[in-house]
């Protein structure tokens, strides 16, 4: 099926490809055993199903889009359900208020705004601004590179590693992984919880923790002064390095604790 522009309110079913050399507006059902390719923008208020790949420019999805293999799009606004069995590539902005599930999610653009659910084996986001009020879950790794600002008010979880170096992180939700959380060369404001086996906060620019940062191996180093207010715990090792360090919180370790500073003042709970 090859058309210039397609407006569908019924059912389109084909064993071959669907090629639209323009825009697609779908309020019905489009099914194809082969690729569905749209050179222009797609507005989907119905159901789009393909056994292979789905490609379009900008996508507004309010209902259902399922591709057995990969999805390639530019800007995405999703208030429905999108699923792909292969790689899901967004070269632009991603705004999600409902459900996205894929094997590998790769985003390159200015912003990622999520208040729904994003699940993937691996998530790679090369975007400037990330705002999460929903759930972002990776069964392997999450990489937030090039992020100038990360604002998390709900949940970011990876079963392996989370990498978010060189950023400004403001966390009032939960950030957790079984492997590593890397927030090096960054400004960190945490009012809730960051938990992992290994947490690295090396070359820290700003450290404002009134919540909990808990791991087996925790490292916090900076050339600035440190005021430790919340809970900072390293079960196996806790390494803290700063200019002038003042402990006004709960700084604990049950293994090896190393604190290096010009001046150290303890006003509250310190245990090693």
C-alpha positions in Angstrom: 0.0 0.0 0.0 1.5 3.3 -1.1 -0.3 6.6 -0.7 0.5 10.3 -0.4 -1.5 11.2 2.7 -3.7 8.7 4.7 -6.7 9.5 6.9 -8.1 6.2 8.3 -11.3 5.7 10.2 -11.8 2.1 9.3 -9.6 -1.0 9.1 -6.5 -1.4 6.9 -5.0 -4.9 6.8 -2.1 -5.9 4.6 0.5 -8.7 4.3 3.0 -6.3 2.8 4.3 -2.8 3.5 2.4 0.4 4.2 4.2 3.5 2.8 2.7 6.9 3.3 4.6 9.7 1.5 3.0 12.4 3.7 1.0 12.3 6.9 -1.0 9.6 8.7 -4.1 10.3 10.8 -5.5 7.1 12.2 -8.7 6.8 14.1 -9.2 3.2 13.2 -6.9 0.2 12.8 -3.8 -0.2 10.6 -2.3 -3.7 10.5 0.7 -4.8 8.4 2.9 -7.9 8.4 5.8 -5.7 6.9 7.0 -2.2 7.7 4.8 0.8 8.2 6.7 3.9 7.0 5.4 7.5 7.2 7.6 10.3 5.8 5.5 13.0 7.5 3.9 13.2 10.9 1.5 10.6 12.5 -1.5 11.2 14.7 -2.7 7.9 16.1 -6.1 7.8 18.0 -6.6 4.2 17.1 -4.5 1.0 16.7 -1.3 0.6 14.7 0.2 -2.9 14.6 3.2 -4.2 12.5 5.1 -7.4 12.6 8.2 -5.4 11.5 9.2 -1.8 11.8 7.4 1.5 12.3 9.0 4.7 11.1 7.6 8.3 11.1 8.5 11.9 11.7 6.7 13.4 14.7 4.2 11.1 16.5 1.2 12.0 18.7 -0.2 8.7 20.1 -3.3 8.5 22.3 -4.2 4.8 21.9 -2.0 1.9 20.8 1.1 1.4 18.7 2.9 -2.0 18.7 5.9 -2.9 16.5 7.4 -6.4 16.7 10.8 -5.0 15.7 12.0 -1.4 15.8 10.4 2.1 16.1 12.1 5.2 14.7 10.5 8.6 15.3 11.4 12.3 15.8 9.4 14.1 18.5 7.0 12.0 20.6 3.9 12.9 22.6 2.4 9.7 24.1 -0.7 9.5 26.1 -1.5 5.9 25.1 0.5 2.7 24.9 3.6 2.1 22.7 5.6 -1.2 22.6 8.4 -2.5 20.4 10.3 -5.7 20.5 13.5 -4.1 19.1 15.1 -0.7 19.4 13.0 2.4 20.0 14.8 5.5 18.7 13.6 9.0 19.4 15.6 11.9 17.7 13.8 14.8 19.4 11.8 15.4 22.5 9.9 12.6 24.3 6.8 13.4 26.4 5.1 10.4 28.0 2.1 10.3 30.3 1.1 6.7 29.9 3.0 3.5 28.9 6.2 2.8 26.9 7.8 -0.7 26.7 10.7 -1.7 24.5 13.9 -3.7 24.4 16.3 -0.7 23.9 15.2 3.0 24.3 17.6 5.5 22.7 16.7 9.2 23.0 18.7 12.1 21.5 17.2 15.6 21.9 16.4 18.5 24.2 14.0 17.0 26.8 12.6 13.9 28.3 9.4 14.4 30.3 7.8 11.4 31.9 4.8 11.1 34.2 3.8 7.6 33.1 5.8 4.4 32.8 8.9 3.7 30.7 10.3 0.2 30.8 13.2 -1.1 28.7 16.1 -3.6 28.8 18.4 -0.6 28.3 17.8 3.1 28.3 20.2 5.7 26.8 19.2 9.3 26.9 21.4 12.0 25.4 19.1 15.0 26.3 19.6 18.3 28.0 16.7 18.2 30.5 15.0 15.2 32.2 11.9 15.6 34.3 10.5 12.4 35.8 7.2 12.3 37.7 6.5 8.7 36.8 8.5 5.4 36.7 11.6 4.8 34.6 12.7 1.1 34.8 15.6 -0.6 33.1 16.2 -4.3 33.4 19.9 -3.6 32.6 21.4 -0.1 32.5 20.3 3.5 32.4 22.6 6.1 30.9 21.8 9.8 31.1 24.6 11.6 29.2 24.6 15.3 28.2 21.9 16.0 30.8 22.3 19.5 32.2 19.4 19.0 34.6 17.7 15.9 36.0 14.6 16.4 38.1 13.2 13.2 39.7 10.1 13.2 41.8 9.1 9.6 41.5 11.2 6.5 40.6 14.3 5.7 38.5 15.4 2.1 38.8 18.0 -0.1 37.0 18.8 -3.7 37.8 22.4 -3.0 36.8 23.9 0.5 36.6 22.7 4.1 36.4 25.1 6.7 35.0 24.3 10.4 35.3 27.6 12.2 35.4 28.2 15.9 34.7 24.7 17.0 35.7 22.5 19.0 38.1 20.5 16.3 40.0 17.5 17.3 42.1 15.9 14.2 43.6 12.8 14.1 45.7 11.9 10.5 44.7 13.8 7.2 44.6 16.8 6.4 42.6 18.0 2.8 42.9 20.1 0.1 41.2 21.7 -3.2 42.1 25.0 -2.3 40.5 26.3 1.3 40.4 24.9 4.8 40.6 27.4 7.2 39.1 26.8 10.9 39.7 30.3 12.3 39.3 31.3 15.9 38.6 27.7 16.9 39.5 25.6 19.1 41.7 23.3 16.9 43.9 20.2 17.9 45.9 18.6 14.9 47.5 15.6 15.0 49.8 14.5 11.4 49.5 16.6 8.3 48.6 19.5 7.1 46.5 20.4 3.5 47.0 22.8 1.1 45.2 25.6 -1.3 45.8 28.2 1.3 44.6 27.5 5.1 44.7 30.1 7.4 43.2 29.9 11.2 43.7 33.4 12.2 42.8 34.5 15.8 42.0 31.2 17.0 43.5 30.2 20.6 42.7 27.4 20.9 45.2 26.2 18.5 47.9 22.8 19.1 49.6 21.5 15.9 51.1 18.6 15.9 53.6 17.4 12.5 52.6 19.2 9.1 52.4 22.1 8.0 50.3 22.8 4.3 51.1 25.2 1.8 49.5 27.7 -0.9 50.1 30.5 1.3 48.7 29.9 5.0 48.8 32.4 7.7 47.7 31.9 11.5 48.0 34.8 13.8 47.0 35.0 17.5 46.5 37.3 20.5 46.6 34.6 22.4 48.4 33.3 22.5 52.0 30.8 19.8 52.9 27.8 20.0 55.3 26.5 16.5 55.9 22.9 16.8 57.0 21.0 13.7 56.0 21.9 10.0 56.1 25.1 8.9 54.3 25.9 5.2 54.7 28.5 2.9 53.2 28.1 -0.6 54.6 31.5 -1.9 53.3 33.3 1.3 52.6 32.6 5.0 53.0 35.0 7.5 51.6 34.5 11.3 52.1 36.9 14.0 51.0 36.4 17.7 51.2 37.9 21.0 52.3 36.1 21.7 55.6 33.6 19.0 56.6 30.8 19.4 59.2 28.7 16.4 60.2 25.2 17.4 61.2 23.5 14.3 60.1 23.9 10.5 60.2 27.2 9.5 58.6 27.8 5.8 59.1 29.8 2.9 57.8 30.2 -0.7 59.1 33.3 -1.4 57.2 36.2 0.9 56.2 35.4 4.6 56.7 37.9 7.2 55.4 37.3 10.9 55.9 39.9 13.4 54.5 39.6 17.1 55.2 41.4 20.2 56.4 39.0 20.6 59.3 36.4 18.2 60.5 33.6 19.0 62.9 31.2 16.4 64.2 27.9 17.7 65.7 25.7 14.6 65.4 26.0 10.9 64.6 29.3 9.5 63.2 30.0 5.8 63.3 32.4 3.5 61.6 
